[in-house]
Amino acid sequence: MECIFCKIITGEIPAKLIYQDDDIVAFRDISPQAPIHILIIPRKHIERISDMKDEDAGLIGNLVLVGKKIAQDEGITESGFRLVFNNNKDAGQAVFHIHLHLLGGRKFSWPPG
Ligand code: DGP
């Protein structure tokens, strides 16, 4: 198993875990791009959003709901936060196990860089 996020799920690679349930794990990004930068991932190895199947709809919905809950716990609901999936090279995807970025704690620009 070569996937670093699968290794975080099994505990083979340490991470600052902040949430887990039967389907989802969340941990702090090793290279934070904002005061709060958390990755929310499914335990199921799916390489990219464009590989998702209709049967994954519930899982993706739950990733967003976990993002909402963590944002609340981190105190960034009122100030604002961003949830982002990067898909393939133009979006800068570096790890091929889908992950929802939760970013907050500062103001973000739009359009994104
Ligand atoms: P992306 O570019 O969307 O594929 O984002 C990958 C993110 O994963 C990037 O923000 C850095 C983070 N990351 C990469 N390796 C590790 C790791 O070993 N541990 C943690 N906590 N985060 C990692």
Backbone and ligand atoms as CSV (ligand in chain L), in Angstrom:
chain,resi,resn,atom,element,x,y,z
A,1,MET,N,N,0.855,-1.202,0.000
A,1,MET,CA,C,0.000,0.000,0.000
A,1,MET,C,C,0.883,1.243,0.000
A,2,GLU,N,N,0.821,2.022,-1.058
A,2,GLU,CA,C,1.733,3.151,-1.212
A,2,GLU,C,C,1.104,4.485,-0.814
A,3,CYS,N,N,-0.196,4.501,-0.655
A,3,CYS,CA,C,-0.887,5.777,-0.443
A,3,CYS,C,C,-0.617,6.333,0.957
A,4,ILE,N,N,-0.097,7.572,1.018
A,4,ILE,CA,C,0.238,8.127,2.338
A,4,ILE,C,C,-1.006,8.366,3.187
A,5,PHE,N,N,-2.111,8.703,2.562
A,5,PHE,CA,C,-3.308,8.937,3.378
A,5,PHE,C,C,-3.877,7.609,3.893
A,6,CYS,N,N,-3.751,6.531,3.117
A,6,CYS,CA,C,-4.138,5.212,3.647
A,6,CYS,C,C,-3.263,4.870,4.855
A,7,LYS,N,N,-1.992,5.258,4.805
A,7,LYS,CA,C,-1.092,4.981,5.933
A,7,LYS,C,C,-1.430,5.832,7.145
A,8,ILE,N,N,-1.922,7.028,6.927
A,8,ILE,CA,C,-2.403,7.839,8.062
A,8,ILE,C,C,-3.629,7.167,8.690
A,9,ILE,N,N,-4.502,6.629,7.844
A,9,ILE,CA,C,-5.709,5.963,8.356
A,9,ILE,C,C,-5.335,4.759,9.232
A,10,THR,N,N,-4.330,3.999,8.806
A,10,THR,CA,C,-3.944,2.810,9.586
A,10,THR,C,C,-3.049,3.158,10.776
A,11,GLY,N,N,-2.526,4.392,10.808
A,11,GLY,CA,C,-1.636,4.794,11.899
A,11,GLY,C,C,-0.170,4.562,11.591
A,12,GLU,N,N,0.084,4.049,10.388
A,12,GLU,CA,C,1.474,3.772,9.984
A,12,GLU,C,C,2.277,5.070,9.863
A,13,ILE,N,N,1.600,6.141,9.425
A,13,ILE,CA,C,2.202,7.483,9.411
A,13,ILE,C,C,1.428,8.311,10.433
A,14,PRO,N,N,2.151,8.975,11.363
A,14,PRO,CA,C,1.446,9.763,12.371
A,14,PRO,C,C,0.819,11.028,11.788
A,15,ALA,N,N,-0.265,11.451,12.386
A,15,ALA,CA,C,-0.914,12.703,11.988
A,15,ALA,C,C,-1.679,13.234,13.197
A,16,LYS,N,N,-1.954,14.528,13.160
A,16,LYS,CA,C,-2.749,15.140,14.238
A,16,LYS,C,C,-4.223,14.917,13.925
A,17,LEU,N,N,-4.715,13.762,14.355
A,17,LEU,CA,C,-6.112,13.400,14.068
A,17,LEU,C,C,-7.040,14.276,14.883
A,18,ILE,N,N,-8.107,14.729,14.234
A,18,ILE,CA,C,-9.072,15.509,15.005
A,18,ILE,C,C,-10.492,14.954,14.912
A,19,TYR,N,N,-10.699,13.980,14.045
A,19,TYR,CA,C,-12.035,13.392,13.936
A,19,TYR,C,C,-11.903,12.035,13.270
A,20,GLN,N,N,-12.683,11.061,13.723
A,20,GLN,CA,C,-12.819,9.825,12.948
A,20,GLN,C,C,-14.144,9.147,13.248
A,21,ASP,N,N,-14.677,8.508,12.220
A,21,ASP,CA,C,-15.850,7.643,12.393
A,21,ASP,C,C,-15.642,6.428,11.483
A,22,ASP,N,N,-16.694,5.663,11.266
A,22,ASP,CA,C,-16.538,4.410,10.507
A,22,ASP,C,C,-16.068,4.643,9.071
A,23,ASP,N,N,-16.371,5.805,8.529
A,23,ASP,CA,C,-16.101,6.056,7.110
A,23,ASP,C,C,-15.097,7.168,6.837
A,24,ILE,N,N,-14.853,8.031,7.819
A,24,ILE,CA,C,-14.138,9.296,7.575
A,24,ILE,C,C,-13.092,9.532,8.652
A,25,VAL,N,N,-11.964,10.123,8.230
A,25,VAL,CA,C,-10.909,10.536,9.157
A,25,VAL,C,C,-10.544,11.978,8.813
A,26,ALA,N,N,-10.256,12.804,9.817
A,26,ALA,CA,C,-9.803,14.182,9.571
A,26,ALA,C,C,-8.573,14.455,10.412
A,27,PHE,N,N,-7.637,15.206,9.822
A,27,PHE,CA,C,-6.366,15.499,10.504
A,27,PHE,C,C,-5.827,16.819,9.973
A,28,ARG,N,N,-4.888,17.399,10.736
A,28,ARG,CA,C,-4.323,18.693,10.333
A,28,ARG,C,C,-3.335,18.515,9.187
A,29,ASP,N,N,-3.403,19.446,8.245
A,29,ASP,CA,C,-2.488,19.422,7.100
A,29,ASP,C,C,-1.063,19.670,7.576
A,30,ILE,N,N,-0.111,18.932,7.023
A,30,ILE,CA,C,1.288,19.033,7.430
A,30,ILE,C,C,1.907,20.363,6.970
A,31,SER,N,N,1.292,20.985,5.988
A,31,SER,CA,C,1.824,22.228,5.419
A,31,SER,C,C,0.698,23.256,5.324
A,32,PRO,N,N,0.261,23.760,6.491
A,32,PRO,CA,C,-0.970,24.564,6.521
A,32,PRO,C,C,-0.878,25.846,5.694
A,33,GLN,N,N,-1.906,26.102,4.930
A,33,GLN,CA,C,-1.995,27.303,4.089
A,33,GLN,C,C,-2.876,28.373,4.721
A,34,ALA,N,N,-3.300,28.131,5.934
A,34,ALA,CA,C,-4.144,29.069,6.679
A,34,ALA,C,C,-4.026,28.673,8.149
A,35,PRO,N,N,-4.403,29.572,9.066
A,35,PRO,CA,C,-4.315,29.222,10.497
A,35,PRO,C,C,-5.021,27.904,10.822
A,36,ILE,N,N,-6.118,27.641,10.154
A,36,ILE,CA,C,-6.786,26.334,10.292
A,36,ILE,C,C,-6.798,25.672,8.917
A,37,HIS,N,N,-6.163,24.519,8.832
A,37,HIS,CA,C,-6.114,23.778,7.561
A,37,HIS,C,C,-6.188,22.293,7.910
A,38,ILE,N,N,-7.332,21.727,7.639
A,38,ILE,CA,C,-7.641,20.349,8.027
A,38,ILE,C,C,-8.033,19.578,6.775
A,39,LEU,N,N,-7.609,18.328,6.703
A,39,LEU,CA,C,-7.977,17.461,5.583
A,39,LEU,C,C,-8.991,16.437,6.073
A,40,ILE,N,N,-10.067,16.281,5.322
A,40,ILE,CA,C,-11.139,15.347,5.673
A,40,ILE,C,C,-11.177,14.305,4.559
A,41,ILE,N,N,-10.942,13.047,4.932
A,41,ILE,CA,C,-10.783,12.006,3.900
A,41,ILE,C,C,-11.683,10.806,4.198
A,42,PRO,N,N,-12.094,10.112,3.140
A,42,PRO,CA,C,-12.807,8.849,3.362
A,42,PRO,C,C,-11.797,7.734,3.656
A,43,ARG,N,N,-12.192,6.763,4.459
A,43,ARG,CA,C,-11.331,5.578,4.645
A,43,ARG,C,C,-11.196,4.815,3.329
A,44,LYS,N,N,-12.250,4.866,2.522
A,44,LYS,CA,C,-12.224,4.204,1.212
A,44,LYS,C,C,-11.240,4.929,0.295
A,45,HIS,N,N,-10.352,4.166,-0.341
A,45,HIS,CA,C,-9.362,4.778,-1.238
A,45,HIS,C,C,-10.006,5.062,-2.590
A,46,ILE,N,N,-10.257,6.336,-2.828
A,46,ILE,CA,C,-10.727,6.810,-4.137
A,46,ILE,C,C,-9.688,7.839,-4.574
A,47,GLU,N,N,-9.150,7.719,-5.768
A,47,GLU,CA,C,-7.989,8.553,-6.125
A,47,GLU,C,C,-8.330,10.009,-6.342
A,48,ARG,N,N,-9.451,10.271,-6.971
A,48,ARG,CA,C,-9.783,11.660,-7.291
A,48,ARG,C,C,-11.292,11.785,-7.439
A,49,ILE,N,N,-11.758,13.014,-7.318
A,49,ILE,CA,C,-13.196,13.252,-7.418
A,49,ILE,C,C,-13.752,12.727,-8.744
A,50,SER,N,N,-12.959,12.854,-9.802
A,50,SER,CA,C,-13.450,12.412,-11.114
A,50,SER,C,C,-13.555,10.889,-11.222
A,51,ASP,N,N,-13.087,10.146,-10.205
A,51,ASP,CA,C,-13.257,8.685,-10.179
A,51,ASP,C,C,-14.484,8.258,-9.371
A,52,MET,N,N,-15.164,9.221,-8.767
A,52,MET,CA,C,-16.293,8.851,-7.918
A,52,MET,C,C,-17.437,8.247,-8.713
A,53,LYS,N,N,-18.155,7.373,-8.025
A,53,LYS,CA,C,-19.312,6.734,-8.644
A,53,LYS,C,C,-20.585,7.223,-7.951
A,54,ASP,N,N,-21.713,6.980,-8.585
A,54,ASP,CA,C,-22.984,7.410,-7.993
A,54,ASP,C,C,-23.125,6.879,-6.565
A,55,GLU,N,N,-22.618,5.665,-6.320
A,55,GLU,CA,C,-22.763,5.051,-4.994
A,55,GLU,C,C,-21.965,5.799,-3.921
A,56,ASP,N,N,-21.053,6.695,-4.333
A,56,ASP,CA,C,-20.251,7.454,-3.372
A,56,ASP,C,C,-20.929,8.764,-2.940
A,57,ALA,N,N,-22.115,9.011,-3.435
A,57,ALA,CA,C,-22.778,10.298,-3.154
A,57,ALA,C,C,-22.944,10.546,-1.661
A,58,GLY,N,N,-23.368,9.516,-0.940
A,58,GLY,CA,C,-23.579,9.681,0.504
A,58,GLY,C,C,-22.277,9.973,1.226
A,59,LEU,N,N,-21.233,9.295,0.823
A,59,LEU,CA,C,-19.920,9.489,1.434
A,59,LEU,C,C,-19.445,10.930,1.233
A,60,ILE,N,N,-19.575,11.429,0.028
A,60,ILE,CA,C,-19.131,12.799,-0.251
A,60,ILE,C,C,-19.979,13.796,0.536
A,61,GLY,N,N,-21.256,13.538,0.613
A,61,GLY,CA,C,-22.117,14.405,1.424
A,61,GLY,C,C,-21.661,14.425,2.871
A,62,ASN,N,N,-21.280,13.260,3.386
A,62,ASN,CA,C,-20.835,13.192,4.781
A,62,ASN,C,C,-19.492,13.877,4.995
A,63,LEU,N,N,-18.610,13.866,3.990
A,63,LEU,CA,C,-17.350,14.619,4.112
A,63,LEU,C,C,-17.664,16.106,4.331
A,64,VAL,N,N,-18.612,16.620,3.581
A,64,VAL,CA,C,-18.973,18.040,3.715
A,64,VAL,C,C,-19.615,18.300,5.086
A,65,LEU,N,N,-20.453,17.390,5.533
A,65,LEU,CA,C,-21.087,17.575,6.844
A,65,LEU,C,C,-20.059,17.528,7.967
A,66,VAL,N,N,-19.049,16.650,7.844
A,66,VAL,CA,C,-17.975,16.626,8.837
A,66,VAL,C,C,-17.196,17.945,8.774
A,67,GLY,N,N,-16.966,18.459,7.565
A,67,GLY,CA,C,-16.305,19.763,7.429
A,67,GLY,C,C,-17.071,20.850,8.154
A,68,LYS,N,N,-18.374,20.839,8.003
A,68,LYS,CA,C,-19.221,21.820,8.693
A,68,LYS,C,C,-19.080,21.695,10.193
A,69,LYS,N,N,-19.096,20.469,10.693
A,69,LYS,CA,C,-18.999,20.234,12.138
A,69,LYS,C,C,-17.632,20.673,12.680
A,70,ILE,N,N,-16.569,20.329,11.965
A,70,ILE,CA,C,-15.230,20.717,12.434
A,70,ILE,C,C,-15.084,22.237,12.400
A,71,ALA,N,N,-15.613,22.873,11.367
A,71,ALA,CA,C,-15.558,24.342,11.302
A,71,ALA,C,C,-16.202,24.947,12.548
A,72,GLN,N,N,-17.317,24.358,12.934
A,72,GLN,CA,C,-18.011,24.814,14.153
A,72,GLN,C,C,-17.091,24.635,15.364
A,73,ASP,N,N,-16.508,23.442,15.492
A,73,ASP,CA,C,-15.629,23.146,16.637
A,73,ASP,C,C,-14.409,24.066,16.658
A,74,GLU,N,N,-13.931,24.448,15.481
A,74,GLU,CA,C,-12.731,25.299,15.384
A,74,GLU,C,C,-13.074,26.780,15.506
A,75,GLY,N,N,-14.369,27.088,15.559
A,75,GLY,CA,C,-14.796,28.475,15.773
A,75,GLY,C,C,-14.678,29.374,14.551
A,76,ILE,N,N,-14.801,28.798,13.359
A,76,ILE,CA,C,-14.647,29.607,12.145
A,76,ILE,C,C,-15.938,29.667,11.314
A,77,THR,N,N,-17.047,29.248,11.913
A,77,THR,CA,C,-18.292,29.258,11.152
A,77,THR,C,C,-18.731,30.682,10.828
A,78,GLU,N,N,-18.682,31.549,11.816
A,78,GLU,CA,C,-19.149,32.927,11.599
A,78,GLU,C,C,-18.171,33.718,10.753
A,79,SER,N,N,-16.876,33.573,11.037
A,79,SER,CA,C,-15.865,34.340,10.286
A,79,SER,C,C,-15.805,33.863,8.833
A,80,GLY,N,N,-15.966,32.566,8.633
A,80,GLY,CA,C,-15.987,32.016,7.278
A,80,GLY,C,C,-14.926,30.957,7.078
A,81,PHE,N,N,-15.192,30.076,6.143
A,81,PHE,CA,C,-14.230,29.018,5.834
A,81,PHE,C,C,-14.407,28.591,4.386
A,82,ARG,N,N,-13.422,27.859,3.894
A,82,ARG,CA,C,-13.487,27.357,2.523
A,82,ARG,C,C,-13.313,25.841,2.534
A,83,LEU,N,N,-14.111,25.141,1.726
A,83,LEU,CA,C,-13.984,23.689,1.522
A,83,LEU,C,C,-13.588,23.462,0.068
A,84,VAL,N,N,-12.495,22.728,-0.142
A,84,VAL,CA,C,-11.935,22.594,-1.497
A,84,VAL,C,C,-11.512,21.146,-1.780
A,85,PHE,N,N,-11.903,20.646,-2.961
A,85,PHE,CA,C,-11.319,19.426,-3.513
A,85,PHE,C,C,-10.460,19.835,-4.708
A,86,ASN,N,N,-9.202,19.431,-4.743
A,86,ASN,CA,C,-8.382,19.623,-5.934
A,86,ASN,C,C,-8.424,18.342,-6.756
A,87,ASN,N,N,-8.642,18.481,-8.052
A,87,ASN,CA,C,-8.732,17.313,-8.934
A,87,ASN,C,C,-7.721,17.433,-10.076
A,88,ASN,N,N,-6.701,16.568,-10.020
A,88,ASN,CA,C,-5.664,16.490,-11.072
A,88,ASN,C,C,-4.784,17.738,-11.148
A,89,LYS,N,N,-3.948,17.789,-12.185
A,89,LYS,CA,C,-2.764,18.652,-12.109
A,89,LYS,C,C,-3.056,20.148,-12.152
A,90,ASP,N,N,-3.998,20.596,-12.961
A,90,ASP,CA,C,-4.239,22.043,-13.019
A,90,ASP,C,C,-4.749,22.586,-11.687
A,91,ALA,N,N,-5.371,21.729,-10.908
A,91,ALA,CA,C,-5.859,22.145,-9.589
A,91,ALA,C,C,-4.800,21.956,-8.509
A,92,GLY,N,N,-3.676,21.329,-8.879
A,92,GLY,CA,C,-2.595,21.146,-7.911
A,92,GLY,C,C,-2.755,19.930,-7.022
A,93,GLN,N,N,-3.520,18.924,-7.468
A,93,GLN,CA,C,-3.661,17.725,-6.637
A,93,GLN,C,C,-2.320,17.003,-6.537
A,94,ALA,N,N,-1.868,16.774,-5.303
A,94,ALA,CA,C,-0.569,16.132,-5.061
A,94,ALA,C,C,-0.724,14.739,-4.453
A,95,VAL,N,N,-1.800,14.519,-3.728
A,95,VAL,CA,C,-2.030,13.222,-3.075
A,95,VAL,C,C,-3.291,12.615,-3.693
A,96,PHE,N,N,-3.125,11.390,-4.220
A,96,PHE,CA,C,-4.223,10.790,-4.971
A,96,PHE,C,C,-5.034,9.827,-4.108
A,97,HIS,N,N,-5.643,10.428,-3.091
A,97,HIS,CA,C,-6.658,9.816,-2.224
A,97,HIS,C,C,-7.531,11.010,-1.876
A,98,ILE,N,N,-8.767,11.005,-2.290
A,98,ILE,CA,C,-9.545,12.247,-2.200
A,98,ILE,C,C,-9.535,12.819,-0.789
A,99,HIS,N,N,-9.446,14.134,-0.736
A,99,HIS,CA,C,-9.391,14.854,0.537
A,99,HIS,C,C,-10.059,16.197,0.359
A,100,LEU,N,N,-10.886,16.516,1.323
A,100,LEU,CA,C,-11.567,17.810,1.350
A,100,LEU,C,C,-10.749,18.726,2.256
A,101,HIS,N,N,-10.245,19.827,1.687
A,101,HIS,CA,C,-9.512,20.809,2.494
A,101,HIS,C,C,-10.524,21.702,3.212
A,102,LEU,N,N,-10.362,21.843,4.514
A,102,LEU,CA,C,-11.104,22.849,5.291
A,102,LEU,C,C,-10.095,23.925,5.677
A,103,LEU,N,N,-10.330,25.132,5.177
A,103,LEU,CA,C,-9.402,26.242,5.403
A,103,LEU,C,C,-10.140,27.382,6.086
A,104,GLY,N,N,-9.502,27.984,7.072
A,104,GLY,CA,C,-10.135,29.117,7.743
A,104,GLY,C,C,-9.164,29.836,8.646
A,105,GLY,N,N,-9.662,30.884,9.268
A,105,GLY,CA,C,-8.827,31.641,10.197
A,105,GLY,C,C,-8.159,32.844,9.556
A,106,ARG,N,N,-8.411,33.048,8.286
A,106,ARG,CA,C,-7.947,34.264,7.600
A,106,ARG,C,C,-8.876,34.530,6.425
A,107,LYS,N,N,-8.698,35.695,5.812
A,107,LYS,CA,C,-9.522,36.036,4.657
A,107,LYS,C,C,-8.890,35.472,3.391
A,108,PHE,N,N,-9.712,34.882,2.528
A,108,PHE,CA,C,-9.231,34.319,1.269
A,108,PHE,C,C,-9.651,35.204,0.107
A,109,SER,N,N,-8.849,35.173,-0.937
A,109,SER,CA,C,-9.205,35.946,-2.126
A,109,SER,C,C,-10.055,35.085,-3.071
A,110,TRP,N,N,-10.754,35.764,-3.946
A,110,TRP,CA,C,-11.508,35.113,-5.012
A,110,TRP,C,C,-11.387,35.965,-6.254
A,111,PRO,N,N,-11.085,35.449,-7.424
A,111,PRO,CA,C,-10.878,34.039,-7.712
A,111,PRO,C,C,-9.608,33.497,-7.063
A,112,PRO,N,N,-9.561,32.166,-6.847
A,112,PRO,CA,C,-8.395,31.561,-6.227
A,112,PRO,C,C,-7.182,31.636,-7.171
A,113,GLY,N,N,-5.990,31.575,-6.606
A,113,GLY,CA,C,-4.773,31.657,-7.414
A,113,GLY,C,C,-4.509,30.406,-8.212
L,1,DGP,P1,P,-3.573,18.432,-2.665
L,1,DGP,O1,O,-2.603,19.400,-3.253
L,1,DGP,O2,O,-5.026,18.899,-2.775
L,1,DGP,O3,O,-3.374,17.019,-3.149
L,1,DGP,O4,O,-3.269,18.465,-1.101
L,1,DGP,C1,C,-2.453,17.537,-0.430
L,1,DGP,C2,C,-2.249,18.052,0.954
L,1,DGP,O5,O,-1.781,16.990,1.761
L,1,DGP,C3,C,-1.226,19.174,1.074
L,1,DGP,O6,O,-1.883,20.354,1.562
L,1,DGP,C4,C,-0.208,18.670,2.072
L,1,DGP,C5,C,-0.903,17.498,2.720
L,1,DGP,N1,N,-0.032,16.393,3.090
L,1,DGP,C6,C,0.801,15.719,2.259
L,1,DGP,N2,N,1.433,14.744,2.925
L,1,DGP,C7,C,0.976,14.798,4.206
L,1,DGP,C8,C,1.259,14.027,5.375
L,1,DGP,O7,O,2.058,13.096,5.388
L,1,DGP,N3,N,0.592,14.388,6.516
L,1,DGP,C9,C,-0.296,15.432,6.542
L,1,DGP,N4,N,-0.891,15.697,7.708
L,1,DGP,N5,N,-0.598,16.155,5.447
L,1,DGP,C10,C,0.037,15.846,4.303
